[in-house]
Amino acid sequence: MADPVELATERLVLSAPTEADIDAIYAACQDPDIQRFTTVPAPYQRTDAEAFVHLVAAWWATGDECTWAIRTQGALVGMIALHGVRDGAAEIGYWVAAPARGRGYLTEAAHAVLDFAFGPMRLQRVEWRAVTDNPASMRIAQKLGFRYEGMLRLGLGRIGPGNERRDGHIAGLLAADARTPQPWPI
Ligand SMILES: CC(C)(COP(=O)(O)OP(=O)(O)OC[C@H]1O[C@@H](n2cnc3c(N)ncnc32)[C@H](O)[C@@H]1OP(=O)(O)O)[C@@H](O)C(=O)NCCC(=O)NCCS
């Protein structure tokens, strides 16, 4: 992959974050749940947002990772990524700024990213992982059609302000899987 790819949905535009987004990313990443449930640095400094947008550009250039800012009406409301793109698989990761949650933005953005992953990128598998006490993220993965695959004991690293290892759930979606809500045993 070379240039960042832009995706559009009914309400959203997904495009690579740029330097113009640094203030919005810094503000959103002050949220305790983003710091608690994702691998963003905690505490989150403005320099972390600056470094992030430069890393994103490098990841698009190498093809290691595809990261999109989720935008609606010109405002950045979240971030979604395919991490660790390798050998036909990648892991999906995301956050939505606290004031914009509960409007289905992430679900809508994720469908576009999965279309891209299984379409032009030709991935065979997209993986989802989350710490075991993140029901909102689990609900999204379940609704998107991810199949529950198990619990990874201390399987997730660099989580939260303590940079801890935490128990995590893992689920997977294959290119041919129906993207309909799945029953999960948890
Ligand atoms: C997870 C997150 C991205 C969801 O963003 P969002 O824009 O609210 O997502 P959506 O509106 O598309 O969908 C959220 C779903 O989770 C459900 N949900 C929200 N909080 C929930 C909770 N505490 N328990 C169960 N379900 C919950 C919502 O009801 C909704 O499902 P529904 O459409 O069936 O009602 C957002 O909460 C977030 O950024 N959290 C912090 C960062 C994070 O956890 N990232 C994921 C790391 S794996």
Ligand as a Chemical Component Dictionary entry (heavy atoms), coordinates in Angstrom:
data_LIG
# 
_chem_comp.id                   LIG 
_chem_comp.type                 NON-POLYMER 
_chem_comp.pdbx_formal_charge   0 
_chem_comp.three_letter_code    LIG 
# 
loop_
_chem_comp_atom.comp_id 
_chem_comp_atom.atom_id 
_chem_comp_atom.alt_atom_id 
_chem_comp_atom.type_symbol 
_chem_comp_atom.charge 
_chem_comp_atom.model_Cartn_x 
_chem_comp_atom.model_Cartn_y 
_chem_comp_atom.model_Cartn_z 
_chem_comp_atom.pdbx_ordinal 
LIG C1  C1  C 0 -16.296 0.946  22.201 1  
LIG C2  C2  C 0 -16.634 2.309  21.580 2  
LIG C3  C3  C 0 -15.710 2.530  20.405 3  
LIG C4  C4  C 0 -18.084 2.299  21.088 4  
LIG O1  O1  O 0 -18.336 3.483  20.337 5  
LIG P1  P1  P 0 -19.830 3.893  19.917 6  
LIG O2  O2  O 0 -19.747 4.973  18.918 7  
LIG O3  O3  O 0 -20.632 4.149  21.135 8  
LIG O4  O4  O 0 -20.316 2.547  19.219 9  
LIG P2  P2  P 0 -21.727 2.225  18.585 10 
LIG O5  O5  O 0 -22.698 3.323  18.927 11 
LIG O6  O6  O 0 -21.525 1.901  17.135 12 
LIG O7  O7  O 0 -22.166 0.872  19.299 13 
LIG C5  C5  C 0 -22.011 0.697  20.665 14 
LIG C6  C6  C 0 -22.760 -0.573 21.071 15 
LIG O8  O8  O 0 -22.297 -0.973 22.350 16 
LIG C7  C7  C 0 -23.391 -0.992 23.255 17 
LIG N1  N1  N 0 -22.887 -0.620 24.558 18 
LIG C8  C8  C 0 -22.395 0.575  24.967 19 
LIG N2  N2  N 0 -22.037 0.496  26.246 20 
LIG C9  C9  C 0 -22.304 -0.778 26.643 21 
LIG C10 C10 C 0 -22.155 -1.496 27.860 22 
LIG N3  N3  N 0 -21.634 -0.916 28.940 23 
LIG N4  N4  N 0 -22.556 -2.783 27.905 24 
LIG C11 C11 C 0 -23.070 -3.402 26.814 25 
LIG N5  N5  N 0 -23.220 -2.790 25.625 26 
LIG C12 C12 C 0 -22.844 -1.490 25.559 27 
LIG C13 C13 C 0 -24.369 -0.001 22.680 28 
LIG O9  O9  O 0 -25.675 -0.230 23.193 29 
LIG C14 C14 C 0 -24.240 -0.300 21.197 30 
LIG O10 O10 O 0 -24.918 -1.499 20.856 31 
LIG P3  P3  P 0 -26.400 -1.453 20.205 32 
LIG O11 O11 O 0 -26.241 -0.728 18.891 33 
LIG O12 O12 O 0 -26.780 -2.875 20.049 34 
LIG O13 O13 O 0 -27.264 -0.685 21.155 35 
LIG C15 C15 C 0 -16.497 3.450  22.613 36 
LIG O14 O14 O 0 -17.280 3.147  23.733 37 
LIG C16 C16 C 0 -15.080 3.704  23.043 38 
LIG O15 O15 O 0 -14.342 4.418  22.379 39 
LIG N6  N6  N 0 -14.646 3.141  24.177 40 
LIG C17 C17 C 0 -13.314 3.383  24.708 41 
LIG C18 C18 C 0 -12.221 2.801  23.825 42 
LIG C19 C19 C 0 -12.416 1.321  23.577 43 
LIG O16 O16 O 0 -12.919 0.593  24.422 44 
LIG N7  N7  N 0 -11.973 0.850  22.397 45 
LIG C20 C20 C 0 -12.050 -0.553 22.039 46 
LIG C21 C21 C 0 -10.874 -1.288 22.586 47 
LIG S1  S1  S 0 -10.991 -3.037 22.197 48 
# 
loop_
_chem_comp_bond.comp_id 
_chem_comp_bond.atom_id_1 
_chem_comp_bond.atom_id_2 
_chem_comp_bond.value_order 
_chem_comp_bond.pdbx_ordinal 
LIG C1  C2  SING 1  
LIG C2  C3  SING 2  
LIG C2  C4  SING 3  
LIG C2  C15 SING 4  
LIG C4  O1  SING 5  
LIG O1  P1  SING 6  
LIG P1  O2  DOUB 7  
LIG P1  O3  SING 8  
LIG P1  O4  SING 9  
LIG O4  P2  SING 10 
LIG P2  O5  DOUB 11 
LIG P2  O6  SING 12 
LIG P2  O7  SING 13 
LIG O7  C5  SING 14 
LIG C5  C6  SING 15 
LIG C6  O8  SING 16 
LIG C6  C14 SING 17 
LIG O8  C7  SING 18 
LIG C7  N1  SING 19 
LIG C7  C13 SING 20 
LIG N1  C8  SING 21 
LIG N1  C12 SING 22 
LIG C8  N2  DOUB 23 
LIG N2  C9  SING 24 
LIG C9  C10 SING 25 
LIG C9  C12 DOUB 26 
LIG C10 N3  SING 27 
LIG C10 N4  DOUB 28 
LIG N4  C11 SING 29 
LIG C11 N5  DOUB 30 
LIG N5  C12 SING 31 
LIG C13 O9  SING 32 
LIG C13 C14 SING 33 
LIG C14 O10 SING 34 
LIG O10 P3  SING 35 
LIG P3  O11 DOUB 36 
LIG P3  O12 SING 37 
LIG P3  O13 SING 38 
LIG C15 O14 SING 39 
LIG C15 C16 SING 40 
LIG C16 O15 DOUB 41 
LIG C16 N6  SING 42 
LIG N6  C17 SING 43 
LIG C17 C18 SING 44 
LIG C18 C19 SING 45 
LIG C19 O16 DOUB 46 
LIG C19 N7  SING 47 
LIG N7  C20 SING 48 
LIG C20 C21 SING 49 
LIG C21 S1  SING 50 
# 
